[in-house]
Each structure stands twice: as C-alpha cells, then as structure tokens.
Amino acid sequence: MARIAVIGAGMGAMAAAARLAVAGHRVAVFERGATHGGAVRRLERDGFAFDTGPGLLHLPAVYRDLFLKTGREPLESCVELSQVDPASRHVFADGTAVSLPNASRAGVLAALDEALGAGAGERWSALVGRAREAWDATRRPLLEEPLWQDWRVLGRDPYPAVRRRGLFGRGKGPTTATLAEVARRELADPRLVALLESHALAYGFDPRSAPASAAVLPYMEQTFGSWYPRGGLRALADAVYERCLARKVEFSFGAAVTGIVEKDGRATGVELADGRVAEAEFVVAGIDPGQLAGLCGGREPWGADEVRPGSGERGPGRLTVCLALRGARPADAVHRTVVHAADRAAELASVFGDGPGLRTLCDRPTVTVLRPDDPAARPDGAHEAVTLTATVAPHGPVDWLDGEAVAAEAERMTGIAEAAVPGLRERVLWREVLPPTDDMPVPGPALAGQEGRFLRPGNRTRIPGLYAVGGWSHPGGGLAHAGMSGAIVAGLIVHGDDWHGST
C-alpha cells in the first residue's frame, strides 16, 4: 500500500483517487478551495439552481466504468441520468431552426433535410462518417492510453481527405486542412458550417486553426448522446466525491499546496501553505502546467521534447448568465438551444483575434440556452431556471472587471436568447452574471493533427513519482476526457510506467 497525495479535487483528480483507493492505496486529496468538483460548479439562490460549468454529459460510459471499477453500485444507482431529446435545437442567422434528435444518425439526417433542404442531411452525415474514421483511428491513443512517447505520430491529422473525381482525385489519405476549410469544402451551406464550427467553439477551439480531426466532437455527441443528471452535473460531481469517501479517500479543503517535495530526484510528497509536509510515494497533480511548474520551483515538469507548442496556452473564457424566471417551463421546451452568431467571422475575430491578434467586439455572439426540465433546479412549477453561456475572449475587447461592461454583455445575451425563449426579458426575476476568470478557462480535449499543437502534456512527468491529471493534461478537457485522465493515471501508478492502457 502506497501513500498518494492528490493536488486538487477536480473530476479527473477524484476519478484517479477513487481508482487508486480501490487498488489498496492510501489516498489524500488537498484542495485549495472549499469544495470538490473543479469546474463542475452549481449556483443556488432562492430555490433556483444553475450549472455554471458543463451543462451536459457525453460519453457516459466513462463514468459508468468508473463506478463499476470502484464499487458494486453502478452509476445509475447513484445518479438519475436521462437522455436529452432532442439533443439540441439550432437557430441560425437567417432564422432557420432545426431540432436534432438524440443519438440518431438517421433522425439527424431527416431533420436537416426537412429544415435546410434536400441533401443537407446527407452532406452532414457524410462528414460525420469521415469523422468516425478519425475517431476509430485515435480513440485509444487519445482517450484510453498514456500519451505515446513518440507523440509526433499524432501530429498527422487522421481525418480522411475526400475522394475526388478525375486524374488528381484518386487517392485517399490524411488531410492537413483546418476544420473551417473542411466545413466550407464539404458542407457548403453556411448553416451546416455554423453547426459544425459551433461544436469547436463550445470547447474553446478556433475552427480556422483547429485540425480537421475536430470533427470528432459532433461525432461523439451524435453517436453517444447527450445526458443530463437530475440535480445537474453537480450531482455527478457529488456522486464521484461520495464514491471517493466510501473508498476511504481523505479530503482536505482550504489546503493549498505550495510545493512538490523531492528527494533523490523523486517526488516524495507535497508542502502545504500552513507549513505542513504530507509525505507520499506518489503525487498526482490536477492543475495546469504553469501551476505545476511553479510547485516544482519553476522547473518544467516535462522534458523539452515532450512539451508541445500550445500545450500550456489558455484558451478563451466562458461568460455565464443565470436567469431566475417567473412562469412555468413549457412542456415542449427544448433542453438546449444554440442561437448562432449573426456574423461568424466577426465572432471568431472577437474571441480569437483577426490577423495579428486584433480583437473586435461582436454584436451578436453564439449563445447556448439551457432549460433543464429538472424540479431540483427551480423552487416550484411556477418558475424556471435558465442558463445562458457564450465563449468569449479572456482579455479584450471587453474588460471583465468592469461591472457595467459585464452587465451590458449579459443584457445582450439575454436579448439573443429570446430566439429560444420568447418573452424572456419580461419573465426575469433576477440574474447572476459570472464573467470569465483566469483560473477557469475553457480547456479543450486533445486532438490529433496540426503537428501535435492540440495535444496536452503527458500524464507522466520527468520527475519520477509525479503525475498530471485533469483537463490540462492528456487526454484534455471535458467531463469524459477528465474521467479517462484519472483512469490513465491510476493505471500508470498501479501497473507501472510501462503500462499501455486498457485492453
């Protein structure tokens, strides 16, 4: 039995802690904040409740596996999980709207044909089919296995080039196109382009620079479905925390770690802000690469040949508006509606910069509207809780420390959201606005292609006994990816650094 110190109580860190505890290790988690869950947070006020992190779960099999491997109770006995149907409704710039059924390729094809015209569904379905090829080629190395030592192999984009007619179109091989280029070439219809690019934007990716392999994002959602736990995603975080406690994981909150203790070149524990030292044979760090380097005395925890360009860069932020509404939620209300930007180019310039990084304000950004049919989210049936989110630039063109500017952006988002909730402004009792912060960026999942710029640092570090877990390490951000990160780290510690992943 080894002593293991875990830094942070995010989803990936807790997933690793539960698995390590079941393997017989003594696990202690040190969290600088007051609670668990990391980015999976919930705002509660006056009987209303809002998810302020992820709003839906994709790939629920990751957490089903976690619960099966860490105890006899399956996930569904701890969390009331249900599929969201339709999975989403999209309102495009021209006013066209389409509702996409959950986990139904044929249903999505038919819905797109009906809403956007004959052939639209087939073009989308063909792209998703090619995304499946990319998924099949990279699922194990990007989700289930430790990052390969020769990670540069993953720098080749697995998204297949479209077979073209004529003398110069006979071959079929990997493409070097960006997601935006693939969208324009294969989808043509600007509404389908917006649909594809919105998946990248939701994860903080710029479709103009993201690899074509980012097409796996809508493939994952369409294939494995969208799921919602009663009580919100926070209920999932609570269930993982309770599973950790049941497996005798020890938690210390308000316990900031200030350094990694080393002896003879190996991690041997953590130093806390109050001066205590918690000794350990292994240290698991659920924090971003910059913070981890700081705990290592400023030394880069990964070797020069292991850190990829962009692996430590922070992406855009998320502006969240929580609305407490008077009036009951209509029976035909859609759980998630995406109201697309009126001008996609202006939105991307606003979030990511245009040309040499110049950012300009976008009048009508893409706004996601969440309306869960969840009694736990509202005080009674005569009220409704609605959450609005938009991906925004972390710094400029809006000063997120300026209260008036933030309020103006929230009002702008509320107006846009009326395309999903008619008469929304008149129903608002109060609202809470959560601007983006430096410690809560939008981490994206690892993607193959672009010479490895969209990979994350490996879970093994060059310091023996020190491992990285969570959204800022392999295999990247998102609830499913964080859960797989925990599984990978636990596998490395239990089976040794030569472990190659699940079989």
C-alpha positions in Angstrom: 0.0 0.0 0.0 1.5 3.3 -1.1 0.7 6.8 0.2 -0.6 9.0 -2.6 -1.1 12.8 -2.4 -3.5 14.3 -4.9 -3.4 18.0 -5.6 -6.9 19.3 -6.4 -10.4 17.8 -6.2 -11.5 18.2 -9.8 -13.2 15.5 -11.7 -10.1 13.9 -13.1 -8.3 14.0 -9.8 -11.2 12.4 -8.0 -11.5 9.7 -10.7 -7.9 8.9 -10.1 -8.3 9.0 -6.3 -11.2 6.6 -6.3 -9.5 4.1 -8.6 -6.2 4.2 -6.6 -8.0 3.7 -3.3 -9.8 0.6 -4.6 -6.4 -0.7 -5.6 -5.4 -0.6 -2.0 -3.5 2.7 -1.7 -3.9 5.4 0.9 -5.0 8.5 -0.9 -5.2 12.0 0.4 -6.6 14.9 -1.6 -5.5 18.5 -1.0 -7.9 21.1 -2.4 -7.2 24.8 -2.0 -10.9 25.7 -2.5 -13.8 25.0 -0.2 -15.4 22.2 -2.2 -14.9 19.4 -4.8 -15.7 19.2 -8.5 -13.3 21.7 -10.1 -15.1 23.4 -13.0 -18.3 21.4 -12.3 -20.0 24.1 -10.1 -23.5 25.0 -9.2 -25.1 28.3 -8.2 -28.0 28.1 -5.8 -30.2 31.0 -4.7 -33.8 31.4 -3.6 -34.7 27.8 -4.6 -33.2 28.2 -8.1 -30.1 26.2 -9.1 -27.8 26.5 -12.2 -24.9 24.5 -13.6 -22.1 27.1 -14.1 -19.7 24.6 -15.7 -20.6 21.8 -18.1 -24.3 21.5 -18.8 -24.5 18.1 -20.4 -22.6 14.8 -20.2 -21.3 13.0 -23.3 -19.7 9.6 -23.3 -21.4 8.5 -20.0 -19.6 5.1 -20.4 -16.5 6.8 -18.9 -18.3 7.3 -15.6 -20.2 4.0 -15.7 -16.8 2.3 -15.9 -15.5 4.4 -13.0 -18.4 3.4 -10.8 -18.2 -0.3 -11.8 -14.5 -0.5 -11.2 -14.7 1.3 -7.8 -17.7 -0.5 -6.2 -20.7 -2.6 -6.6 -23.1 0.3 -7.2 -23.5 1.3 -10.8 -23.6 4.9 -11.8 -27.4 4.9 -12.3 -27.9 3.8 -8.8 -26.1 6.9 -7.6 -27.2 9.5 -10.2 -30.6 9.7 -12.0 -29.3 10.0 -15.6 -31.5 10.6 -18.6 -31.0 11.2 -22.3 -31.9 14.7 -23.6 -34.2 14.5 -26.6 -34.0 16.4 -28.8 -30.3 16.7 -28.2 -30.2 20.3 -29.3 -32.1 22.9 -31.3 -30.2 25.3 -33.5 -31.4 28.7 -34.6 -29.3 30.0 -37.4 -28.6 33.6 -38.5 -31.3 33.5 -41.2 -33.9 32.5 -38.7 -34.0 28.8 -39.8 -34.3 26.4 -36.9 -33.8 22.7 -36.6 -34.1 20.2 -33.7 -31.7 17.3 -33.8 -32.8 14.0 -32.2 -30.5 12.4 -29.6 -28.1 9.6 -30.7 -29.9 9.0 -34.1 -27.9 9.4 -37.3 -30.9 8.7 -39.4 -33.0 11.1 -37.4 -30.5 13.9 -37.7 -30.3 13.3 -41.5 -34.0 13.6 -41.8 -34.3 16.7 -39.6 -31.6 18.5 -41.5 -33.2 17.7 -44.9 -36.6 18.9 -43.7 -35.2 22.1 -42.2 -32.4 23.1 -44.6 -33.4 21.4 -47.8 -32.8 18.1 -49.6 -29.2 16.9 -49.5 -28.3 18.8 -46.3 -28.6 15.8 -44.2 -26.6 13.6 -46.5 -23.7 16.1 -46.6 -23.7 16.3 -42.8 -24.0 12.5 -42.5 -21.1 12.0 -44.9 -18.9 14.4 -42.8 -19.8 12.6 -39.6 -19.0 9.3 -41.3 -15.5 10.6 -42.1 -15.2 11.8 -38.5 -15.9 8.3 -37.4 -12.8 7.1 -39.3 -10.8 9.7 -37.4 -12.4 8.6 -34.1 -11.6 4.9 -34.8 -8.0 5.8 -35.6 -7.4 7.8 -32.5 -9.8 6.7 -29.8 -7.2 4.5 -28.0 -4.2 6.8 -28.1 -6.2 9.9 -27.4 -8.6 8.5 -24.7 -7.5 5.2 -23.3 -3.7 5.1 -23.4 -0.9 7.2 -21.9 0.4 9.7 -24.4 2.8 7.9 -26.7 6.5 8.6 -26.2 6.6 9.2 -29.9 3.7 11.7 -29.7 4.7 13.3 -33.0 2.9 10.4 -34.8 -0.3 12.0 -33.5 0.7 15.2 -35.3 -0.8 13.8 -38.5 -4.4 14.5 -39.0 -6.5 11.3 -39.2 -9.5 12.9 -40.8 -9.6 11.4 -44.3 -9.4 13.5 -47.4 -12.5 13.4 -49.6 -12.1 11.2 -52.7 -12.3 13.5 -55.7 -13.1 12.7 -59.2 -10.6 12.9 -62.1 -7.0 12.1 -62.6 -5.8 14.0 -59.5 -8.5 12.7 -57.1 -7.8 9.0 -57.0 -6.1 8.8 -53.6 -7.4 9.0 -50.2 -5.1 10.0 -47.3 -4.8 12.2 -44.3 -5.6 15.9 -44.8 -3.9 18.9 -43.4 -6.9 21.1 -43.7 -8.4 23.1 -40.8 -11.9 22.4 -39.5 -13.1 25.6 -41.2 -11.7 24.6 -44.5 -13.3 21.2 -44.3 -16.6 22.8 -43.4 -16.6 25.1 -46.4 -15.5 22.4 -48.8 -17.7 19.5 -47.6 -20.8 21.2 -46.2 -21.2 24.4 -48.4 -24.4 25.5 -46.7 -23.5 28.3 -44.2 -25.9 26.9 -41.7 -24.2 23.5 -41.7 -20.9 25.3 -41.5 -22.2 27.1 -38.4 -23.4 23.8 -36.9 -20.0 22.2 -37.3 -18.0 25.1 -36.1 -20.2 25.7 -33.0 -19.0 22.4 -31.6 -15.4 23.5 -31.8 -16.2 26.9 -30.4 -18.0 25.4 -27.4 -14.7 23.7 -26.5 -12.7 26.9 -27.0 -11.3 25.9 -30.4 -10.9 28.4 -33.2 -12.2 26.4 -36.3 -9.9 28.5 -38.5 -6.8 26.8 -36.9 -8.2 23.6 -35.3 -7.4 20.4 -37.2 -10.0 18.7 -39.3 -10.0 16.0 -36.7 -12.1 18.3 -34.5 -15.0 16.8 -36.5 -14.9 14.0 -33.9 -16.6 16.4 -31.5 -20.0 16.4 -33.2 -19.5 12.7 -34.0 -19.1 11.9 -30.3 -22.2 13.8 -29.3 -24.3 12.4 -32.1 -23.2 8.8 -31.6 -23.1 8.5 -27.8 -25.8 11.0 -27.0 -26.3 13.9 -24.6 -27.2 13.1 -21.0 -28.4 15.1 -18.0 -28.3 14.1 -14.3 -31.2 15.1 -12.1 -29.7 17.8 -9.9 -27.4 18.9 -12.7 -23.9 18.0 -13.5 -23.1 18.9 -9.9 -24.9 15.7 -8.9 -22.4 13.7 -10.9 -19.5 15.5 -9.1 -21.2 14.8 -5.7 -21.6 11.2 -6.6 -17.9 10.8 -7.5 -16.9 12.6 -4.3 -19.2 10.3 -2.3 -17.6 7.3 -4.0 -14.2 8.6 -3.0 -15.3 8.9 0.6 -16.7 5.4 0.6 -13.3 4.1 -0.6 -11.6 5.9 2.3 -10.1 8.8 0.3 -9.2 11.6 2.7 -10.0 15.2 1.6 -8.6 18.4 3.0 -10.3 21.6 1.8 -8.8 25.0 2.1 -5.4 23.2 1.9 -3.3 25.0 -0.7 -0.2 23.1 -1.9 2.8 25.4 -2.2 5.4 22.9 -3.4 6.4 19.4 -4.5 8.8 17.8 -2.1 11.6 15.8 -3.8 14.3 13.5 -2.5 17.0 12.0 -4.7 15.2 13.3 -7.8 11.8 11.7 -6.9 8.6 13.3 -5.8 8.1 12.3 -2.1 5.2 14.5 -1.0 3.7 18.0 -1.0 4.3 21.1 1.1 1.2 22.9 2.3 0.6 26.6 2.8 0.5 26.1 6.6 4.0 24.7 6.6 3.0 21.0 6.9 4.5 18.4 4.7 2.4 15.4 3.5 4.7 12.6 2.6 3.8 10.3 -0.2 5.3 7.7 -2.6 3.4 9.3 -5.5 2.0 12.7 -6.2 -0.9 13.3 -8.6 -1.4 16.9 -9.7 -4.8 18.0 -11.1 -3.6 21.5 -12.0 -2.5 23.3 -15.2 1.2 23.0 -16.4 2.1 26.6 -15.3 0.9 26.0 -11.8 2.7 22.6 -11.6 5.9 24.2 -12.8 5.6 26.7 -10.0 5.2 24.0 -7.4 8.4 22.4 -8.9 10.4 25.6 -8.2 9.9 26.9 -11.7 11.3 23.9 -13.4 9.4 22.5 -16.3 7.9 19.1 -15.2 8.1 17.8 -18.8 11.2 17.4 -20.9 11.9 19.8 -23.8 11.0 17.1 -26.3 7.7 16.3 -24.5 6.0 19.7 -24.3 4.2 20.7 -27.5 3.5 24.2 -28.8 0.3 25.4 -27.3 0.1 22.8 -24.6 0.2 25.4 -21.8 -1.7 28.1 -23.6 -5.0 29.3 -22.1 -7.9 29.4 -24.4 -11.0 31.7 -24.4 -13.3 32.0 -21.4 -17.0 31.5 -20.8 -19.5 34.1 -19.9 -22.4 32.6 -18.0 -25.7 34.3 -17.2 -28.1 32.6 -14.7 -31.7 33.7 -15.0 -34.4 33.1 -12.5 -37.7 33.3 -14.3 -41.3 33.6 -13.3 -43.7 31.3 -15.1 -43.6 27.6 -15.7 -41.4 25.9 -18.2 -43.5 25.0 -21.2 -43.9 21.2 -21.8 -42.5 21.5 -25.3 -39.4 23.5 -24.3 -36.0 22.2 -25.6 -33.3 21.5 -23.0 -30.5 23.0 -25.1 -30.8 25.6 -27.9 -27.9 27.1 -29.7 -28.6 30.6 -31.2 -25.9 31.1 -33.7 -24.0 34.3 -34.3 -25.3 36.6 -37.0 -21.8 37.1 -38.3 -19.5 34.1 -37.8 -16.3 35.9 -39.0 -17.0 38.8 -36.6 -17.5 36.4 -33.7 -14.3 34.5 -34.3 -12.4 37.8 -34.6 -13.9 38.8 -31.3 -12.9 35.6 -29.4 -9.6 34.7 -31.1 -8.4 37.8 -32.8 -8.2 38.5 -36.5 -4.9 38.8 -38.3 -2.2 39.7 -35.8 -4.4 39.0 -32.8 -6.6 42.1 -33.1 -10.0 41.5 -31.4 -13.1 43.4 -32.2 -16.5 43.4 -30.4 -19.1 41.1 -31.8 -22.7 42.4 -31.6 -24.4 39.0 -31.6 -22.3 36.1 -30.5 -23.4 32.5 -30.4 -25.4 31.9 -27.2 -26.3 28.5 -25.8 -29.5 28.4 -23.8 -30.0 25.6 -21.3 -33.6 24.9 -20.0 -33.4 21.7 -18.0 -36.7 20.0 -17.1 -35.5 19.4 -13.5 -37.6 20.1 -10.4 -34.3 20.3 -8.5 -33.4 23.5 -10.4 -36.5 25.6 -9.5 -38.4 26.4 -6.4 -41.7 25.1 -7.8 -43.6 24.5 -11.0 -44.4 28.2 -11.4 -40.8 29.1 -12.1 -38.0 28.2 -14.4 -34.2 28.3 -14.2 -32.4 29.2 -17.5 -28.6 29.3 -18.1 -27.0 31.3 -20.9 -23.4 30.8 -22.0 -21.1 32.3 -24.6 -17.5 31.7 -25.5 -15.6 35.0 -25.2 -12.1 36.4 -25.3 -10.4 36.2 -21.9 -9.0 39.7 -22.2 -10.3 42.4 -24.6 -12.4 43.6 -26.2 -14.5 43.6 -23.0 -12.9 44.3 -19.6 -14.4 41.6 -17.4 -13.5 43.6 -14.3 -15.8 46.4 -15.4 -19.2 45.7 -13.9 -21.1 47.9 -16.3 -19.5 46.3 -19.3 -20.3 42.8 -18.0 -23.9 43.8 -17.4 -24.2 45.1 -20.9 -22.9 41.8 -22.3 -25.3 39.9 -20.1 -28.2 42.1 -21.4 -27.0 41.5 -25.0 -27.0 37.7 -24.4 -30.5 37.9 -22.9 -31.8 39.6 -26.0 -30.2 37.0 -28.3 -31.7 34.2 -26.1 -35.2 35.4 -26.8 -34.9 33.5 -30.1 -35.0 30.4 -27.9 -37.3 31.7 -25.1 -39.8 34.2 -26.4 -40.6 37.0 -24.0 -37.6 36.1 -21.9 -36.8 39.6 -20.6 -40.4 40.0 -19.2 -40.0 36.8 -17.2 -36.7 37.6 -15.4 -36.9 37.9 -11.6 -33.2 38.3 -11.2 -30.0 37.2 -12.8 -26.5 36.4 -11.7 -23.6 37.0 -14.2 -20.4 35.0 -14.0 -17.7 36.6 -16.2 -14.7 34.5 -17.3 -11.7 34.4 -14.9 -8.1 33.5 -15.3 -8.4 30.3 -13.2 -11.5 29.0 -15.1 -10.6 28.9 -18.8 -12.3 26.6 -21.3 -9.9 23.5 -21.7 -10.4 21.6 -24.9 -9.9 17.8 -25.5 -6.8 16.6 -27.2 -7.0 16.4 -31.0 -4.7 14.8 -33.5 -3.2 16.8 -36.3 -1.5 20.2 -36.7 1.9 18.7 -35.7 0.7 18.0 -32.2 -0.3 21.6 -31.2 -3.6 20.3 -29.9 -2.2 17.6 -27.7 -1.8 18.0 -23.9 1.3 17.2 -21.8 1.6 13.6 -20.9 0.4 12.2 -17.5 3.9 11.0 -16.7 6.4 13.8 -15.9 10.2 13.7 -16.0 10.1 13.7 -12.2 9.6 10.1 -11.0 6.6 9.7 -8.9 4.9 12.8 -10.2 1.9 12.5 -12.5 -0.5 15.0 -14.1 -4.3 14.5 -14.3 -7.3 16.5 -15.4 -8.2 18.8 -18.3 -4.8 20.4 -18.8 -3.0 17.1 -19.2 -3.6 14.2 -21.6 -6.2 13.5 -22.9 -7.5 17.0 -22.4 -10.6 18.8 -21.1 -14.3 17.9 -20.9 -16.0 15.6 -18.4 -15.4 12.4 -20.3 -11.7 13.2 -21.0 -11.1 14.2 -17.4 -12.5 10.8 -16.3 -10.3 9.0 -18.7 -7.3 11.0 -17.5 -8.0 9.7 -14.0 -8.2 6.1 -15.4 -4.8 6.5 -17.2 -3.0 7.9 -14.1 -4.4 5.2 -11.9 -3.2 2.6 -14.4 0.3 4.0 -14.6 0.7 4.0 -10.8 -0.9 0.6 -10.2 0.8 -1.2 -13.1 3.9 0.8 -13.6 5.1 3.3 -16.2 5.3 0.7 -18.9 1.5 0.2 -18.8 0.0 0.9 -22.2 -3.7 1.3 -21.3 -6.9 -0.7 -21.0 -7.3 -3.8 -23.0 
